[in-house]
Amino acid sequence: MNYVEEDPIDEVYRIRFALLEEYGGIKGYFKHLDEIRPKWEAMGFKCIEQEK
């Protein structure tokens, strides 16, 4: 990932807004994360879910 902003906080917001725009909002982004979860877990990462 290429960093373009001088201020790290501005960079975080820029990346977050780009992700939300790409996936159609927070619900779309969470759906994407659920779809790629098996790949990450197969690589050894552990995912946890909050209780609803």
Residue pairs with C-beta under 8 A, 6 or more apart in sequence:
1 15
3 11
4 11
4 14
5 11
5 14
19 29
20 26
20 29
23 29
23 31
23 32
37 47
40 47
41 47
